Amino acid sequence: MRITVMSQNFGRGGWKHTHGTIEDRWPHLAANINSIRPDILLGQEAEGWAADGHARLTRAERDLDMDGTLTLSPTGLGPVTMYRRETLGRRTYLNHDFSAQIKQGYREPEPIQGPPGDYPTDHQWQIAVDRIVIERWDAEAAARNQEVANDLWGNVESYVDETGLELLPCPTCGNTENLIVRGAWDDPITVHCPCGDAMITHPERTEFPGNDWGRNLLKRLILTTAAPSYDARRLLHRVAKYHDQERKNQGQPWYKGPYQEDVSIAESVDLGGADLGTSLTRALQPKLPKRHGGRPLDLLLVSVALALAIPQVRDSDDGRQLQSAVKALLTHIRTEGTAARTP
């Protein structure tokens, strides 16, 4: 048996514009899907499809002649799976036990290189840090956004940033300064606070290496201690990945230009200044030591600004490459933003 599977991003449920105004794009989306007539449809951003007695899901089932199930999501932008009963039959089981759980936590990507070559992997590191900046997803913000998503008259301006940069605190006293980090390359991170408390993250390995933020954070601190320019190197990797995705988006039929928020950021940064780090700081105005929430580009550029504030990073070969890559990315976003505004 041959089964046709189709993936479709509805873009805010197919009934809202990016900026929150009502814009019913569902008839066009339905026509496109029916032209393919998939047996399985994997839909993303089914925003508001559970509201009003699942009215939008029911509409989609009628228009596509398919059955559908929604996956609960704390963001309100969860996926929908639709299937053609005549091909696949009736579903016999549906379990939402774990999709309803709201979790919050820190994020730290895996390092882009292995351990420093001048040290054995079991070398016990002791690193004094003024502070540790890390990304965290906020479950309370996600829950508020879900309420807005389920409100027919909800506006994008009511959304709050779910992800942000913040300082890693001591769980006992809340202190974020003058910490001591200990551990070997493959150990869970142990953070010692001046109050005398020690925090150990993930003593056991997690099922997914990318979620093992404690070990990944320790590896990042080890690499930047051994060679400060690693901070520029890892961010250069992220900037290049972001730029590549922007280029890929241009070739998609749904592409109408970069997000306006990203264009505003790109246009606010002085790319002709002698010190890009200072220009980024002036434009973004990082809220640290308080939490700095924002879109992915905002958080990435704040991380770059923090890295370029360190002379050993800014003046390294990797630091100069990072600055060039950021300027190229922001120039690209500016150009695309201008083109999108031109009739």
MOPETA-V119724 format. One record per helix or strand of 3 or more residues. SS is the DSSP state (~ for helix, > for strand). FROM is the first residue (numbers start at 1). LEN is the number of residues. If there is no record, write none. Layout:
ss=SS from=FROM len=LEN
ss=SS from=FROM len=LEN
This chain:
ss=> from=5 len=5
ss=~ from=12 len=3
ss=~ from=26 len=11
ss=> from=40 len=5
ss=~ from=51 len=14
ss=> from=67 len=4
ss=> from=80 len=4
ss=~ from=85 len=4
ss=> from=105 len=3
ss=> from=125 len=5
ss=> from=133 len=5
ss=~ from=139 len=11
ss=~ from=156 len=3
ss=> from=163 len=5
ss=> from=179 len=5
ss=> from=190 len=3
ss=> from=198 len=3
ss=~ from=209 len=3
ss=~ from=213 len=14
ss=~ from=230 len=21
ss=~ from=260 len=9
ss=~ from=276 len=9
ss=~ from=296 len=13
ss=~ from=311 len=4
ss=~ from=317 len=25
